[in-house]
Amino acid sequence: MRRVAIGLGANLGDRLATLREAASRIARVAPILARSRVWETAPVGGPAQPDYLNAALLVEWRGEPLTLLDALMQIEAELGRVRGVANGPRTIDLDVLWIDGLVVDAPRLVVPHPRLHQRAFALAPMLEVAPGAVDPRDGAPFVAPLDEGVRALPYAL
């Protein structure tokens, strides 16, 4: 059994309702240990698009990491995610950010997320649910980002 941080993001439609529905569906797949606040962030890369709402969940996972990824991709599809333009707007984005004590380097999944340390929108909520998280590659603690365009909102998942 491992602790896994999952990042959630949405910038189309009713963003908060979509994040909450995604969290509800994730809870049917893996027990949720912690939920972050919701953060509002500017988009990073891609075309002009609305701001995102981002959050993180800490879950317990017993299976293989790729099985979890498949479950998350199924939830994305059920919630209307269409993969088109790279870094484009989306109804929902679910990412495996970190797995306690495990490195994954597969064609479909890299954990820790390869740009986690550069993405305040993912790192800030992740550190709320896994405050002592360390990089399993070198044991270095993940460091909370400076402001960098992320703003905590008074909402929870």
NUZAPA-781542 format. One record per atom (N, C-alpha, C): residue number from 0; residue in three letters; atom name; x, y, z. Coordinates in steps of 0.001 Angstrom, whole numbers, plus 500000, padded with zeros to 6 digits. Layout:
N
ATOM|NUM|Ala|CA|X|Y|Z $
...
END
This chain:
157
ATOM|0|Met|N|500853|498823|500000 $
ATOM|0|Met|CA|500000|500000|500000 $
ATOM|0|Met|C|500894|501234|500000 $
ATOM|1|Arg|N|500585|502180|499145 $
ATOM|1|Arg|CA|501376|503417|499043 $
ATOM|1|Arg|C|500470|504636|499075 $
ATOM|2|Arg|N|501038|505725|499589 $
ATOM|2|Arg|CA|500352|507020|499507 $
ATOM|2|Arg|C|500670|507622|498145 $
ATOM|3|Val|N|499632|508146|497494 $
ATOM|3|Val|CA|499774|508721|496163 $
ATOM|3|Val|C|499106|510092|496140 $
ATOM|4|Ala|N|499817|511089|495613 $
ATOM|4|Ala|CA|499240|512421|495424 $
ATOM|4|Ala|C|498739|512530|493994 $
ATOM|5|Ile|N|497476|512896|493864 $
ATOM|5|Ile|CA|496844|513088|492567 $
ATOM|5|Ile|C|496516|514567|492419 $
ATOM|6|Gly|N|496946|515155|491310 $
ATOM|6|Gly|CA|496622|516539|491001 $
ATOM|6|Gly|C|495367|516606|490160 $
ATOM|7|Leu|N|494525|517586|490464 $
ATOM|7|Leu|CA|493293|517816|489715 $
ATOM|7|Leu|C|493315|519238|489180 $
ATOM|8|Gly|N|492874|519417|487950 $
ATOM|8|Gly|CA|492793|520752|487375 $
ATOM|8|Gly|C|491630|520837|486406 $
ATOM|9|Ala|N|491019|522025|486312 $
ATOM|9|Ala|CA|489909|522243|485379 $
ATOM|9|Ala|C|489852|523725|485038 $
ATOM|10|Asn|N|489582|524018|483756 $
ATOM|10|Asn|CA|489395|525428|483397 $
ATOM|10|Asn|C|488263|525640|482401 $
ATOM|11|Leu|N|487415|524648|482212 $
ATOM|11|Leu|CA|486232|524796|481370 $
ATOM|11|Leu|C|484995|524398|482159 $
ATOM|12|Gly|N|483887|525038|481880 $
ATOM|12|Gly|CA|482628|524699|482538 $
ATOM|12|Gly|C|482623|525116|483994 $
ATOM|13|Asp|N|481835|524415|484799 $
ATOM|13|Asp|CA|481759|524676|486236 $
ATOM|13|Asp|C|482955|523985|486883 $
ATOM|14|Arg|N|484052|524708|486956 $
ATOM|14|Arg|CA|485328|524124|487374 $
ATOM|14|Arg|C|485256|523476|488751 $
ATOM|15|Leu|N|484671|524165|489722 $
ATOM|15|Leu|CA|484621|523637|491090 $
ATOM|15|Leu|C|483761|522380|491147 $
ATOM|16|Ala|N|482610|522394|490489 $
ATOM|16|Ala|CA|481747|521209|490483 $
ATOM|16|Ala|C|482461|520029|489824 $
ATOM|17|Thr|N|483206|520294|488771 $
ATOM|17|Thr|CA|483932|519214|488094 $
ATOM|17|Thr|C|485017|518642|488992 $
ATOM|18|Leu|N|485770|519505|489681 $
ATOM|18|Leu|CA|486794|519006|490604 $
ATOM|18|Leu|C|486158|518138|491689 $
ATOM|19|Arg|N|485047|518603|492233 $
ATOM|19|Arg|CA|484384|517842|493298 $
ATOM|19|Arg|C|483853|516507|492789 $
ATOM|20|Glu|N|483311|516492|491574 $
ATOM|20|Glu|CA|482825|515231|490998 $
ATOM|20|Glu|C|483993|514283|490740 $
ATOM|21|Ala|N|485094|514805|490236 $
ATOM|21|Ala|CA|486273|513966|490019 $
ATOM|21|Ala|C|486739|513370|491346 $
ATOM|22|Ala|N|486781|514172|492403 $
ATOM|22|Ala|CA|487195|513666|493721 $
ATOM|22|Ala|C|486256|512571|494198 $
ATOM|23|Ser|N|484973|512743|493970 $
ATOM|23|Ser|CA|483993|511733|494365 $
ATOM|23|Ser|C|484236|510424|493623 $
ATOM|24|Arg|N|484553|510511|492339 $
ATOM|24|Arg|CA|484807|509309|491551 $
ATOM|24|Arg|C|486139|508661|491927 $
ATOM|25|Ile|N|487130|509471|492242 $
ATOM|25|Ile|CA|488417|508924|492692 $
ATOM|25|Ile|C|488225|508165|493999 $
ATOM|26|Ala|N|487365|508677|494875 $
ATOM|26|Ala|CA|487112|508014|496160 $
ATOM|26|Ala|C|486536|506613|495970 $
ATOM|27|Arg|N|485898|506352|494848 $
ATOM|27|Arg|CA|485365|505017|494566 $
ATOM|27|Arg|C|486463|504052|494115 $
ATOM|28|Val|N|487607|504610|493717 $
ATOM|28|Val|CA|488728|503816|493214 $
ATOM|28|Val|C|489781|503594|494304 $
ATOM|29|Ala|N|489997|504625|495140 $
ATOM|29|Ala|CA|491041|504559|496170 $
ATOM|29|Ala|C|490606|505404|497364 $
ATOM|30|Pro|N|490838|504917|498576 $
ATOM|30|Pro|CA|490475|505701|499755 $
ATOM|30|Pro|C|491243|507023|499793 $
ATOM|31|Ile|N|490511|508103|500054 $
ATOM|31|Ile|CA|491124|509429|500146 $
ATOM|31|Ile|C|491574|509676|501583 $
ATOM|32|Leu|N|492848|510016|501737 $
ATOM|32|Leu|CA|493425|510313|503050 $
ATOM|32|Leu|C|493384|511800|503363 $
ATOM|33|Ala|N|493519|512642|502335 $
ATOM|33|Ala|CA|493543|514098|502552 $
ATOM|33|Ala|C|493120|514807|501272 $
ATOM|34|Arg|N|492540|516002|501458 $
ATOM|34|Arg|CA|492086|516845|500358 $
ATOM|34|Arg|C|492665|518238|500551 $
ATOM|35|Ser|N|493176|518818|499481 $
ATOM|35|Ser|CA|493725|520176|499567 $
ATOM|35|Ser|C|492616|521211|499423 $
ATOM|36|Arg|N|493003|522443|499667 $
ATOM|36|Arg|CA|492144|523552|499283 $
ATOM|36|Arg|C|492147|523626|497759 $
ATOM|37|Val|N|491283|524463|497234 $
ATOM|37|Val|CA|491252|524728|495799 $
ATOM|37|Val|C|492079|525973|495536 $
ATOM|38|Trp|N|492876|525910|494497 $
ATOM|38|Trp|CA|493769|527003|494129 $
ATOM|38|Trp|C|493390|527518|492744 $
ATOM|39|Glu|N|493440|528821|492551 $
ATOM|39|Glu|CA|493222|529392|491225 $
ATOM|39|Glu|C|494567|529776|490641 $
ATOM|40|Thr|N|494768|529401|489390 $
ATOM|40|Thr|CA|496069|529609|488762 $
ATOM|40|Thr|C|495906|530007|487304 $
ATOM|41|Ala|N|496872|530762|486833 $
ATOM|41|Ala|CA|496907|531112|485416 $
ATOM|41|Ala|C|497384|529901|484627 $
ATOM|42|Pro|N|496935|529760|483376 $
ATOM|42|Pro|CA|497416|528642|482565 $
ATOM|42|Pro|C|498904|528766|482280 $
ATOM|43|Val|N|499557|527619|482138 $
ATOM|43|Val|CA|500981|527570|481831 $
ATOM|43|Val|C|501137|526938|480455 $
ATOM|44|Gly|N|501666|527694|479508 $
ATOM|44|Gly|CA|501848|527182|478154 $
ATOM|44|Gly|C|500528|527064|477414 $
ATOM|45|Gly|N|500601|526664|476177 $
ATOM|45|Gly|CA|499401|526449|475383 $
ATOM|45|Gly|C|498776|527735|474899 $
ATOM|46|Pro|N|497597|527626|474281 $
ATOM|46|Pro|CA|496910|528792|473740 $
ATOM|46|Pro|C|496268|529636|474846 $
ATOM|47|Ala|N|495786|530813|474476 $
ATOM|47|Ala|CA|495046|531654|475433 $
ATOM|47|Ala|C|493844|530856|475927 $
ATOM|48|Gln|N|493603|530914|477230 $
ATOM|48|Gln|CA|492527|530129|477833 $
ATOM|48|Gln|C|492193|530658|479212 $
ATOM|49|Pro|N|491054|530228|479778 $
ATOM|49|Pro|CA|490658|530685|481113 $
ATOM|49|Pro|C|491603|530161|482195 $
ATOM|50|Asp|N|491555|530802|483369 $
ATOM|50|Asp|CA|492322|530345|484523 $
ATOM|50|Asp|C|491827|528974|484988 $
ATOM|51|Tyr|N|492714|528283|485671 $
ATOM|51|Tyr|CA|492413|526958|486201 $
ATOM|51|Tyr|C|492032|527023|487667 $
ATOM|52|Leu|N|491261|526035|488084 $
ATOM|52|Leu|CA|491162|525672|489487 $
ATOM|52|Leu|C|491952|524382|489623 $
ATOM|53|Asn|N|492807|524315|490635 $
ATOM|53|Asn|CA|493642|523138|490883 $
ATOM|53|Asn|C|493468|522689|492325 $
ATOM|54|Ala|N|493690|521417|492552 $
ATOM|54|Ala|CA|493625|520842|493895 $
ATOM|54|Ala|C|494437|519545|493877 $
ATOM|55|Ala|N|494546|518924|495038 $
ATOM|55|Ala|CA|495233|517631|495134 $
ATOM|55|Ala|C|494516|516749|496138 $
ATOM|56|Leu|N|494634|515466|495902 $
ATOM|56|Leu|CA|494150|514447|496828 $
ATOM|56|Leu|C|495316|513547|497196 $
ATOM|57|Leu|N|495325|513076|498426 $
ATOM|57|Leu|CA|496250|512033|498837 $
ATOM|57|Leu|C|495409|510785|499024 $
ATOM|58|Val|N|495767|509720|498305 $
ATOM|58|Val|CA|495002|508480|498366 $
ATOM|58|Val|C|495907|507332|498769 $
ATOM|59|Glu|N|495284|506226|499196 $
ATOM|59|Glu|CA|495998|504968|499419 $
ATOM|59|Glu|C|495806|504120|498179 $
ATOM|60|Trp|N|496900|503539|497682 $
ATOM|60|Trp|CA|496803|502727|496480 $
ATOM|60|Trp|C|497544|501418|496685 $
ATOM|61|Arg|N|496881|500312|496365 $
ATOM|61|Arg|CA|497465|498980|496531 $
ATOM|61|Arg|C|497970|498395|495221 $
ATOM|62|Gly|N|497460|498890|494105 $
ATOM|62|Gly|CA|497763|498271|492826 $
ATOM|62|Gly|C|498975|498859|492126 $
ATOM|63|Glu|N|499077|498526|490864 $
ATOM|63|Glu|CA|500153|499041|490026 $
ATOM|63|Glu|C|499871|500497|489650 $
ATOM|64|Pro|N|500903|501322|489514 $
ATOM|64|Pro|CA|500697|502716|489138 $
ATOM|64|Pro|C|499951|502897|487816 $
ATOM|65|Leu|N|500234|502045|486825 $
ATOM|65|Leu|CA|499544|502183|485535 $
ATOM|65|Leu|C|498061|501845|485640 $
ATOM|66|Thr|N|497697|500993|486576 $
ATOM|66|Thr|CA|496281|500703|486804 $
ATOM|66|Thr|C|495579|501943|487354 $
ATOM|67|Leu|N|496248|502657|488253 $
ATOM|67|Leu|CA|495687|503909|488762 $
ATOM|67|Leu|C|495571|504929|487637 $
ATOM|68|Leu|N|496613|505049|486821 $
ATOM|68|Leu|CA|496553|505973|485683 $
ATOM|68|Leu|C|495364|505654|484785 $
ATOM|69|Asp|N|495146|504392|484487 $
ATOM|69|Asp|CA|494013|503999|483640 $
ATOM|69|Asp|C|492683|504404|484282 $
ATOM|70|Ala|N|492565|504222|485587 $
ATOM|70|Ala|CA|491337|504615|486281 $
ATOM|70|Ala|C|491128|506128|486198 $
ATOM|71|Leu|N|492206|506899|486354 $
ATOM|71|Leu|CA|492098|508357|486269 $
ATOM|71|Leu|C|491727|508804|484859 $
ATOM|72|Met|N|492289|508165|483863 $
ATOM|72|Met|CA|491964|508518|482472 $
ATOM|72|Met|C|490508|508172|482156 $
ATOM|73|Gln|N|489994|507104|482744 $
ATOM|73|Gln|CA|488584|506747|482562 $
ATOM|73|Gln|C|487689|507824|483180 $
ATOM|74|Ile|N|488058|508298|484366 $
ATOM|74|Ile|CA|487286|509366|485015 $
ATOM|74|Ile|C|487321|510626|484156 $
ATOM|75|Glu|N|488500|510968|483635 $
ATOM|75|Glu|CA|488598|512125|482740 $
ATOM|75|Glu|C|487626|511982|481570 $
ATOM|76|Ala|N|487607|510831|480930 $
ATOM|76|Ala|CA|486731|510603|479776 $
ATOM|76|Ala|C|485259|510734|480178 $
ATOM|77|Glu|N|484907|510166|481331 $
ATOM|77|Glu|CA|483521|510245|481807 $
ATOM|77|Glu|C|483103|511685|482072 $
ATOM|78|Leu|N|484058|512532|482444 $
ATOM|78|Leu|CA|483758|513933|482750 $
ATOM|78|Leu|C|483973|514850|481544 $
ATOM|79|Gly|N|484120|514265|480364 $
ATOM|79|Gly|CA|484137|515054|479138 $
ATOM|79|Gly|C|485492|515521|478662 $
ATOM|80|Arg|N|486569|514976|479191 $
ATOM|80|Arg|CA|487899|515385|478745 $
ATOM|80|Arg|C|488114|514963|477302 $
ATOM|81|Val|N|488493|515930|476483 $
ATOM|81|Val|CA|488852|515665|475096 $
ATOM|81|Val|C|490290|516095|474928 $
ATOM|82|Arg|N|491126|515191|474480 $
ATOM|82|Arg|CA|492541|515508|474275 $
ATOM|82|Arg|C|492712|516043|472863 $
ATOM|83|Gly|N|493130|517297|472779 $
ATOM|83|Gly|CA|493329|517929|471482 $
ATOM|83|Gly|C|494634|518678|471476 $
ATOM|84|Val|N|494546|519984|471685 $
ATOM|84|Val|CA|495713|520860|471680 $
ATOM|84|Val|C|496549|520618|472939 $
ATOM|85|Ala|N|497853|520441|472762 $
ATOM|85|Ala|CA|498751|520267|473914 $
ATOM|85|Ala|C|498665|521493|474817 $
ATOM|86|Asn|N|498537|521263|476115 $
ATOM|86|Asn|CA|498425|522325|477124 $
ATOM|86|Asn|C|497214|523216|476882 $
ATOM|87|Gly|N|496218|522686|476192 $
ATOM|87|Gly|CA|495013|523452|475908 $
ATOM|87|Gly|C|494015|523374|477045 $
ATOM|88|Pro|N|492907|524101|476918 $
ATOM|88|Pro|CA|491882|524081|477960 $
ATOM|88|Pro|C|491272|522690|478111 $
ATOM|89|Arg|N|490762|522420|479310 $
ATOM|89|Arg|CA|490204|521093|479555 $
ATOM|89|Arg|C|489145|521134|480646 $
ATOM|90|Thr|N|488201|520223|480524 $
ATOM|90|Thr|CA|487176|520110|481562 $
ATOM|90|Thr|C|487778|519545|482838 $
ATOM|91|Ile|N|488721|518611|482690 $
ATOM|91|Ile|CA|489360|518002|483860 $
ATOM|91|Ile|C|490710|517434|483451 $
ATOM|92|Asp|N|491652|517529|484349 $
ATOM|92|Asp|CA|492978|516942|484157 $
ATOM|92|Asp|C|493344|516270|485467 $
ATOM|93|Leu|N|493656|514997|485415 $
ATOM|93|Leu|CA|494037|514230|486601 $
ATOM|93|Leu|C|495429|513666|486374 $
ATOM|94|Asp|N|496349|513985|487290 $
ATOM|94|Asp|CA|497736|513556|487153 $
ATOM|94|Asp|C|498218|512851|488411 $
ATOM|95|Val|N|498949|511761|488221 $
ATOM|95|Val|CA|499665|511144|489338 $
ATOM|95|Val|C|500922|511991|489525 $
ATOM|96|Leu|N|500984|512723|490634 $
ATOM|96|Leu|CA|502091|513638|490887 $
ATOM|96|Leu|C|503250|512969|491607 $
ATOM|97|Trp|N|502925|512129|492588 $
ATOM|97|Trp|CA|503944|511588|493487 $
ATOM|97|Trp|C|503411|510301|494095 $
ATOM|98|Ile|N|504303|509320|494227 $
ATOM|98|Ile|CA|503992|508072|494928 $
ATOM|98|Ile|C|505071|507903|495987 $
ATOM|99|Asp|N|504661|507778|497222 $
ATOM|99|Asp|CA|505591|507698|498343 $
ATOM|99|Asp|C|506583|506553|498156 $
ATOM|100|Gly|N|507864|506909|498036 $
ATOM|100|Gly|CA|508927|505917|497958 $
ATOM|100|Gly|C|509063|505192|496636 $
ATOM|101|Leu|N|508420|505679|495586 $
ATOM|101|Leu|CA|508452|504952|494320 $
ATOM|101|Leu|C|508739|505895|493152 $
ATOM|102|Val|N|509595|505436|492257 $
ATOM|102|Val|CA|509876|506126|491000 $
ATOM|102|Val|C|509289|505278|489884 $
ATOM|103|Val|N|508576|505923|488970 $
ATOM|103|Val|CA|508025|505233|487796 $
ATOM|103|Val|C|508572|505946|486572 $
ATOM|104|Asp|N|509129|505173|485653 $
ATOM|104|Asp|CA|509631|505735|484401 $
ATOM|104|Asp|C|509156|504819|483273 $
ATOM|105|Ala|N|507906|505016|482891 $
ATOM|105|Ala|CA|507281|504216|481836 $
ATOM|105|Ala|C|506851|505148|480712 $
ATOM|106|Pro|N|506652|504623|479522 $
ATOM|106|Pro|CA|506244|505494|478420 $
ATOM|106|Pro|C|504967|506285|478706 $
ATOM|107|Arg|N|504033|505706|479446 $
ATOM|107|Arg|CA|502760|506383|479727 $
ATOM|107|Arg|C|502726|507131|481046 $
ATOM|108|Leu|N|503712|506911|481899 $
ATOM|108|Leu|CA|503660|507511|483235 $
ATOM|108|Leu|C|505065|507707|483781 $
ATOM|109|Val|N|505339|508935|484214 $
ATOM|109|Val|CA|506591|509259|484896 $
ATOM|109|Val|C|506214|509867|486241 $
ATOM|110|Val|N|506745|509265|487310 $
ATOM|110|Val|CA|506470|509735|488670 $
ATOM|110|Val|C|507775|509738|489436 $
ATOM|111|Pro|N|508084|510810|490160 $
ATOM|111|Pro|CA|507294|512018|490316 $
ATOM|111|Pro|C|507064|512705|488969 $
ATOM|112|His|N|505963|513448|488914 $
ATOM|112|His|CA|505639|514159|487681 $
ATOM|112|His|C|506878|514918|487235 $
ATOM|113|Pro|N|507275|514811|485959 $
ATOM|113|Pro|CA|508566|515348|485519 $
ATOM|113|Pro|C|508756|516857|485696 $
ATOM|114|Arg|N|507682|517614|485743 $
ATOM|114|Arg|CA|507829|519068|485921 $
ATOM|114|Arg|C|507217|519549|487235 $
ATOM|115|Leu|N|507038|518639|488177 $
ATOM|115|Leu|CA|506390|518982|489439 $
ATOM|115|Leu|C|507083|520147|490137 $
ATOM|116|His|N|508401|520105|490226 $
ATOM|116|His|CA|509148|521149|490940 $
ATOM|116|His|C|509043|522519|490261 $
ATOM|117|Gln|N|508587|522570|488999 $
ATOM|117|Gln|CA|508440|523830|488264 $
ATOM|117|Gln|C|507006|524336|488246 $
ATOM|118|Arg|N|506082|523587|488795 $
ATOM|118|Arg|CA|504669|523899|488659 $
ATOM|118|Arg|C|504023|524166|490008 $
ATOM|119|Ala|N|503991|525433|490356 $
ATOM|119|Ala|CA|503395|525829|491632 $
ATOM|119|Ala|C|501941|525388|491721 $
ATOM|120|Phe|N|501232|525372|490592 $
ATOM|120|Phe|CA|499816|524995|490599 $
ATOM|120|Phe|C|499610|523543|491005 $
ATOM|121|Ala|N|500614|522704|490850 $
ATOM|121|Ala|CA|500532|521304|491286 $
ATOM|121|Ala|C|501217|521105|492634 $
ATOM|122|Leu|N|502350|521755|492824 $
ATOM|122|Leu|CA|503146|521550|494029 $
ATOM|122|Leu|C|502480|522133|495279 $
ATOM|123|Ala|N|501889|523316|495177 $
ATOM|123|Ala|CA|501257|523930|496358 $
ATOM|123|Ala|C|500143|523045|496918 $
ATOM|124|Pro|N|499175|522583|496091 $
ATOM|124|Pro|CA|498152|521705|496661 $
ATOM|124|Pro|C|498710|520350|497116 $
ATOM|125|Met|N|499700|519821|496392 $
ATOM|125|Met|CA|500267|518531|496788 $
ATOM|125|Met|C|500892|518621|498178 $
ATOM|126|Leu|N|501599|519698|498451 $
ATOM|126|Leu|CA|502249|519825|499752 $
ATOM|126|Leu|C|501247|520061|500883 $
ATOM|127|Glu|N|500034|520464|500559 $
ATOM|127|Glu|CA|498986|520530|501590 $
ATOM|127|Glu|C|498568|519131|502030 $
ATOM|128|Val|N|498511|518198|501084 $
ATOM|128|Val|CA|498050|516851|501422 $
ATOM|128|Val|C|499195|515913|501798 $
ATOM|129|Ala|N|500409|516255|501389 $
ATOM|129|Ala|CA|501595|515443|501702 $
ATOM|129|Ala|C|502729|516381|502107 $
ATOM|130|Pro|N|502596|517043|503274 $
ATOM|130|Pro|CA|503547|518094|503642 $
ATOM|130|Pro|C|504994|517644|503796 $
ATOM|131|Gly|N|505236|516403|504074 $
ATOM|131|Gly|CA|506612|515934|504235 $
ATOM|131|Gly|C|507135|515172|503035 $
ATOM|132|Ala|N|506484|515320|501898 $
ATOM|132|Ala|CA|506842|514538|500714 $
ATOM|132|Ala|C|508281|514797|500297 $
ATOM|133|Val|N|508953|513706|499973 $
ATOM|133|Val|CA|510324|513807|499462 $
ATOM|133|Val|C|510388|513159|498089 $
ATOM|134|Asp|N|511321|513618|497298 $
ATOM|134|Asp|CA|511542|513070|495974 $
ATOM|134|Asp|C|512179|511694|496149 $
ATOM|135|Pro|N|511518|510629|495692 $
ATOM|135|Pro|CA|512083|509286|495897 $
ATOM|135|Pro|C|513365|509029|495098 $
ATOM|136|Arg|N|513694|509916|494167 $
ATOM|136|Arg|CA|514931|509733|493393 $
ATOM|136|Arg|C|516160|510091|494219 $
ATOM|137|Asp|N|516039|511121|495080 $
ATOM|137|Asp|CA|517217|511566|495819 $
ATOM|137|Asp|C|516946|511874|497300 $
ATOM|138|Gly|N|515709|511715|497746 $
ATOM|138|Gly|CA|515368|511962|499146 $
ATOM|138|Gly|C|515225|513425|499513 $
ATOM|139|Ala|N|515365|514320|498545 $
ATOM|139|Ala|CA|515237|515754|498818 $
ATOM|139|Ala|C|513767|516110|499031 $
ATOM|140|Pro|N|513489|516930|500039 $
ATOM|140|Pro|CA|512097|517330|500258 $
ATOM|140|Pro|C|511620|518259|499136 $
ATOM|141|Phe|N|510355|518095|498781 $
ATOM|141|Phe|CA|509759|519053|497856 $
ATOM|141|Phe|C|509578|520359|498620 $
ATOM|142|Val|N|509817|521465|497952 $
ATOM|142|Val|CA|509785|522778|498595 $
ATOM|142|Val|C|508565|523539|498114 $
ATOM|143|Ala|N|507858|524130|499069 $
ATOM|143|Ala|CA|506682|524935|498717 $
ATOM|143|Ala|C|507101|526072|497796 $
ATOM|144|Pro|N|506316|526309|496757 $
ATOM|144|Pro|CA|506667|527368|495807 $
ATOM|144|Pro|C|506414|528750|496388 $
ATOM|145|Leu|N|507109|529715|495839 $
ATOM|145|Leu|CA|506760|531087|496129 $
ATOM|145|Leu|C|505433|531356|495436 $
ATOM|146|Asp|N|504863|532511|495605 $
ATOM|146|Asp|CA|503549|532857|495063 $
ATOM|146|Asp|C|503366|532339|493637 $
ATOM|147|Glu|N|504183|532742|492724 $
ATOM|147|Glu|CA|504190|532270|491343 $
ATOM|147|Glu|C|502815|532124|490719 $
ATOM|148|Gly|N|501912|533061|490986 $
ATOM|148|Gly|CA|500624|533080|490307 $
ATOM|148|Gly|C|499585|532105|490826 $
ATOM|149|Val|N|499800|531512|491990 $
ATOM|149|Val|CA|498789|530629|492560 $
ATOM|149|Val|C|498137|531325|493755 $
ATOM|150|Arg|N|496824|531127|493864 $
ATOM|150|Arg|CA|496074|531792|494932 $
ATOM|150|Arg|C|495101|530791|495539 $
ATOM|151|Ala|N|495248|530545|496851 $
ATOM|151|Ala|CA|494349|529627|497539 $
ATOM|151|Ala|C|492974|530276|497661 $
ATOM|152|Leu|N|491947|529491|497398 $
ATOM|152|Leu|CA|490569|529943|497516 $
ATOM|152|Leu|C|489937|529332|498760 $
ATOM|153|Pro|N|488852|529898|499226 $
ATOM|153|Pro|CA|488219|529368|500457 $
ATOM|153|Pro|C|487313|528172|500194 $
ATOM|154|Tyr|N|487699|527308|499273 $
ATOM|154|Tyr|CA|486899|526134|498943 $
ATOM|154|Tyr|C|487734|524886|499211 $
ATOM|155|Ala|N|487016|523838|499559 $
ATOM|155|Ala|CA|487662|522534|499702 $
ATOM|155|Ala|C|486995|521570|498734 $
ATOM|156|Leu|N|487684|520488|498463 $
ATOM|156|Leu|CA|487071|519457|497630 $
ATOM|156|Leu|C|486075|518696|498462 $
END
